[in-house]
Amino acid sequence: MFKGEINTKGRPRGAVNKITSEVKELINQLASDLFQSIDVNELKATDKVRLFIGIMPYIIPKKAEIDTTINSNLTWLDSYTEEQLNNILNS
């Protein structure tokens, strides 16, 4: 049975996990060293394409789906005729 003091606050928002940041930095350094050691000119064309496809998700962020649903009340448009709306749009 737990008899200690309960931490109700937890980690402060935005606090960096020291171990995680150190591991990420180490992986980043290893990847950088690896890519610097690769001579792209010696790769076959298929290997160049595989390398390019493999690193693309880390260079260019993937597009996120955006909800374009309009949730506003547009009943005020009903008070205008089609001709009046066209005149407003064309003016």
N, CA, C and O of each residue as an XYZ file, in Angstrom:
364
protein
N       0.826     -1.171      0.000
C       0.000      0.000      0.000
C       0.882      1.250      0.000
O       1.863      1.308      0.741
N       0.547      2.254     -0.822
C       1.321      3.485     -0.953
C       1.129      4.353      0.280
O      -0.001      4.642      0.674
N       2.237      4.767      0.887
C       2.149      5.603      2.080
C       2.875      6.926      1.892
O       3.013      7.698      2.841
N       3.340      7.193      0.673
C       4.068      8.434      0.407
C       3.127      9.574      0.088
O       1.911      9.472      0.243
N       3.722     10.654     -0.359
C       2.953     11.843     -0.709
C       2.627     11.800     -2.204
O       3.508     11.543     -3.023
N       1.382     12.046     -2.554
C       0.954     12.011     -3.951
C       1.261     13.355     -4.604
O       0.925     14.413     -4.072
N       1.907     13.291     -5.772
C       2.209     14.500     -6.536
C       1.009     14.794     -7.434
O       0.817     14.124     -8.449
N       0.214     15.776     -7.076
C      -0.987     16.090     -7.856
C      -0.698     17.039     -9.008
O      -1.542     17.219     -9.886
N       0.479     17.648     -9.019
C       0.800     18.612    -10.069
C       1.421     17.949    -11.289
O       1.174     18.390    -12.411
N       2.215     16.909    -11.107
C       2.868     16.261    -12.235
C       3.944     17.129    -12.834
O       4.396     18.091    -12.214
N       4.351     16.794    -14.027
C       5.386     17.560    -14.721
C       4.785     18.863    -15.222
O       3.681     18.863    -15.766
N       5.488     19.968    -15.049
C       4.961     21.246    -15.552
C       4.825     21.221    -17.065
O       5.597     20.556    -17.756
N       3.857     21.935    -17.568
C       3.626     22.005    -19.011
C       4.861     22.574    -19.701
O       5.408     23.595    -19.284
N       5.284     21.904    -20.751
C       6.428     22.354    -21.535
C       7.766     21.885    -21.006
O       8.801     22.177    -21.605
N       7.770     21.156    -19.885
C       9.027     20.644    -19.342
C       9.589     19.581    -20.272
O       8.853     18.722    -20.758
N      10.882     19.637    -20.516
C      11.526     18.710    -21.442
C      12.010     17.483    -20.668
O      12.622     17.598    -19.606
N      11.723     16.319    -21.220
C      12.229     15.079    -20.655
C      13.701     14.993    -21.024
O      14.036     14.860    -22.201
N      14.586     15.068    -20.030
C      16.016     15.155    -20.278
C      16.546     13.941    -21.029
O      17.323     14.082    -21.974
N      16.131     12.757    -20.615
C      16.631     11.541    -21.261
C      16.155     11.469    -22.707
O      16.935     11.134    -23.599
N      14.884     11.779    -22.946
C      14.353     11.738    -24.307
C      15.082     12.726    -25.204
O      15.410     12.395    -26.344
N      15.342     13.937    -24.709
C      16.035     14.920    -25.536
C      17.474     14.483    -25.815
O      17.994     14.739    -26.901
N      18.123     13.823    -24.846
C      19.480     13.336    -25.077
C      19.494     12.213    -26.105
O      20.384     12.166    -26.954
N      18.520     11.307    -26.040
C      18.438     10.207    -26.997
C      18.151     10.746    -28.396
O      18.743     10.285    -29.372
N      17.249     11.714    -28.497
C      16.944     12.308    -29.805
C      18.181     12.970    -30.396
O      18.438     12.847    -31.594
N      18.942     13.666    -29.574
C      20.152     14.319    -30.054
C      21.173     13.285    -30.526
O      21.828     13.484    -31.549
N      21.313     12.185    -29.788
C      22.243     11.122    -30.179
C      21.824     10.496    -31.509
O      22.665     10.278    -32.381
N      20.530     10.206    -31.669
C      20.026      9.634    -32.926
C      20.235     10.609    -34.073
O      20.617     10.209    -35.173
N      19.987     11.882    -33.818
C      20.185     12.901    -34.846
C      21.644     12.948    -35.280
O      21.931     13.052    -36.472
N      22.566     12.872    -34.328
C      23.995     12.902    -34.649
C      24.410     11.657    -35.437
O      25.166     11.754    -36.403
N      23.908     10.479    -35.017
C      24.230      9.241    -35.729
C      23.707      9.273    -37.160
O      24.406      8.868    -38.089
N      22.474      9.755    -37.337
C      21.887      9.841    -38.679
C      22.675     10.818    -39.540
O      22.909     10.561    -40.721
N      23.082     11.935    -38.953
C      23.860     12.921    -39.695
C      25.193     12.330    -40.149
O      25.603     12.507    -41.296
N      25.868     11.622    -39.229
C      27.141     10.987    -39.585
C      26.957      9.941    -40.687
O      27.779      9.831    -41.597
N      25.865      9.173    -40.589
C      25.599      8.140    -41.590
C      25.374      8.755    -42.969
O      25.938      8.282    -43.956
N      24.562      9.794    -43.047
C      24.273     10.399    -44.350
C      25.501     11.099    -44.931
O      25.655     11.170    -46.151
N      26.358     11.607    -44.081
C      27.581     12.237    -44.595
C      28.545     11.195    -45.146
O      29.371     11.504    -46.005
N      28.443      9.958    -44.651
C      29.343      8.912    -45.121
C      28.863      8.238    -46.403
O      29.610      7.468    -47.007
N      27.632      8.511    -46.829
C      27.088      7.899    -48.042
C      27.499      8.719    -49.257
O      27.280      9.930    -49.304
N      28.090      8.054    -50.231
C      28.415      8.718    -51.497
C      27.275      8.417    -52.464
O      27.193      7.326    -53.029
N      26.412      9.386    -52.642
C      25.212      9.206    -53.463
C      25.576      8.889    -54.904
O      24.832      8.186    -55.587
N      26.692      9.390    -55.368
C      27.104      9.142    -56.762
C      27.430      7.676    -57.013
O      27.380      7.226    -58.158
N      27.759      6.928    -55.976
C      28.078      5.516    -56.144
C      26.841      4.622    -56.069
O      26.925      3.428    -56.357
N      25.701      5.181    -55.687
C      24.467      4.389    -55.567
C      23.846      4.143    -56.930
O      23.966      4.965    -57.839
N      23.179      3.001    -57.064
C      22.396      2.727    -58.277
C      21.162      3.631    -58.257
O      20.777      4.152    -57.210
N      20.563      3.803    -59.404
C      19.395      4.680    -59.514
C      18.261      4.225    -58.591
O      17.601      5.050    -57.961
N      18.040      2.908    -58.515
C      16.967      2.411    -57.653
C      17.249      2.704    -56.189
O      16.332      3.011    -55.428
N      18.516      2.610    -55.789
C      18.885      2.903    -54.408
C      18.751      4.394    -54.097
O      18.388      4.773    -52.984
N      19.046      5.234    -55.087
C      18.864      6.679    -54.901
C      17.389      7.007    -54.662
O      17.048      7.812    -53.795
N      16.527      6.367    -55.447
C      15.087      6.607    -55.297
C      14.619      6.109    -53.937
O      13.842      6.790    -53.267
N      15.077      4.931    -53.515
C      14.696      4.394    -52.202
C      15.161      5.309    -51.079
O      14.422      5.545    -50.123
N      16.366      5.821    -51.185
C      16.887      6.741    -50.182
C      16.038      8.005    -50.142
O      15.664      8.478    -49.069
N      15.738      8.544    -51.309
C      14.933      9.763    -51.407
C      13.554      9.554    -50.791
O      13.094     10.377    -49.999
N      12.894      8.455    -51.151
C      11.559      8.160    -50.613
C      11.624      7.929    -49.104
O      10.714      8.315    -48.370
N      12.692      7.304    -48.654
C      12.824      7.009    -47.233
C      12.999      8.232    -46.356
O      12.517      8.258    -45.223
N      13.688      9.255    -46.869
C      13.932     10.433    -46.034
C      12.892     11.540    -46.230
O      12.846     12.485    -45.441
N      12.072     11.439    -47.253
C      11.081     12.493    -47.517
C      10.145     12.774    -46.334
O       9.908     13.945    -46.039
N       9.604     11.769    -45.643
C       8.705     12.086    -44.526
C       9.383     12.868    -43.399
O       8.704     13.489    -42.582
N      10.703     12.842    -43.353
C      11.427     13.551    -42.293
C      11.850     14.946    -42.734
O      12.251     15.770    -41.913
N      11.757     15.203    -44.032
C      12.152     16.505    -44.562
C      10.927     17.385    -44.771
O      10.903     18.544    -44.358
N       9.915     16.823    -45.416
C       8.687     17.565    -45.706
C       7.574     16.987    -44.848
O       7.289     15.792    -44.936
N       6.939     17.809    -44.020
C       5.873     17.286    -43.157
C       4.689     16.784    -43.979
O       4.372     17.324    -45.039
N       4.046     15.740    -43.464
C       2.875     15.201    -44.145
C       1.717     16.177    -43.996
O       1.579     16.855    -42.978
N       0.904     16.232    -45.018
C      -0.260     17.109    -44.983
C      -1.317     16.524    -44.067
O      -1.606     15.328    -44.120
N      -1.885     17.363    -43.238
C      -2.951     16.930    -42.344
C      -4.293     17.264    -42.981
O      -4.429     18.261    -43.689
N      -5.259     16.432    -42.722
C      -6.590     16.679    -43.249
C      -7.197     17.870    -42.518
O      -7.129     17.961    -41.293
N      -7.784     18.774    -43.277
C      -8.386     19.979    -42.701
C      -9.889     19.902    -42.885
O     -10.379     19.633    -43.982
N     -10.610     20.138    -41.815
C     -12.063     20.143    -41.872
C     -12.520     21.483    -42.420
O     -12.294     22.523    -41.799
N     -13.168     21.462    -43.593
C     -13.606     22.708    -44.223
C     -15.110     22.921    -44.097
O     -15.699     23.694    -44.853
N     -15.716     22.244    -43.155
C     -17.150     22.384    -42.955
C     -17.449     23.765    -42.386
O     -16.807     24.204    -41.432
N     -18.416     24.440    -42.969
C     -18.834     25.751    -42.474
C     -20.022     25.541    -41.547
O     -21.059     25.014    -41.951
N     -19.855     25.954    -40.320
C     -20.903     25.775    -39.324
C     -21.572     27.097    -38.967
O     -21.988     27.290    -37.825
N     -21.678     27.999    -39.922
C     -22.308     29.279    -39.621
C     -23.706     29.312    -40.224
O     -24.018     28.582    -41.165
N     -24.513     30.155    -39.672
C     -25.898     30.299    -40.108
C     -25.945     31.296    -41.265
O     -25.690     32.484    -41.072
N     -26.270     30.816    -42.462
C     -26.284     31.677    -43.649
C     -27.706     31.946    -44.145
O     -27.909     32.206    -45.331
N     -28.668     31.887    -43.262
C     -30.059     32.102    -43.691
C     -30.301     33.524    -44.155
O     -31.264     33.767    -44.883
N     -29.460     34.480    -43.760
C     -29.625     35.863    -44.202
C     -29.482     35.988    -45.716
O     -29.970     36.951    -46.307
N     -28.810     35.015    -46.352
C     -28.673     35.049    -47.806
C     -30.012     34.834    -48.513
O     -30.195     35.260    -49.653
N     -30.937     34.175    -47.831
C     -32.239     33.898    -48.433
C     -33.038     35.161    -48.720
O     -33.966     35.135    -49.528
N     -32.691     36.266    -48.067
C     -33.433     37.514    -48.279
C     -33.045     38.198    -49.591
O     -33.714     39.140    -50.014
N     -31.966     37.733    -50.243
C     -31.522     38.303    -51.508
C     -31.961     37.417    -52.670
O     -32.050     36.196    -52.544
N     -32.231     38.058    -53.794
C     -32.524     37.301    -55.006
C     -31.209     36.886    -55.661
O     -30.144     37.392    -55.307
N     -31.288     35.978    -56.602
C     -30.098     35.520    -57.327
C     -29.436     36.693    -58.051
O     -28.210     36.799    -58.077
N     -30.232     37.551    -58.625
C     -29.705     38.707    -59.356
C     -28.978     39.666    -58.416
O     -27.918     40.186    -58.763
N     -29.541     39.903    -57.227
C     -28.900     40.797    -56.264
C     -27.555     40.222    -55.796
O     -26.576     40.952    -55.647
N     -27.527     38.937    -55.573
C     -26.267     38.304    -55.156
C     -25.217     38.395    -56.256
O     -24.049     38.664    -55.976
N     -25.622     38.174    -57.504
C     -24.682     38.314    -58.626
C     -24.163     39.736    -58.744
O     -22.982     39.939    -59.026
N     -25.025     40.725    -58.532
C     -24.598     42.120    -58.588
C     -23.576     42.426    -57.485
O     -22.600     43.140    -57.714
N     -23.812     41.878    -56.293
C     -22.870     42.092    -55.182
C     -21.519     41.456    -55.518
O     -20.470     42.063    -55.304
N     -21.556     40.237    -56.042
C     -20.305     39.543    -56.350
C     -19.552     40.194    -57.493
O     -18.321     40.174    -57.500
N     -20.244     40.766    -58.451
C     -19.599     41.358    -59.626
C     -19.236     42.831    -59.442
O     -18.619     43.423    -60.328
N     -19.599     43.425    -58.328
C     -19.286     44.855    -58.148
C     -17.934     45.075    -57.543
O     -17.531     46.219    -57.332
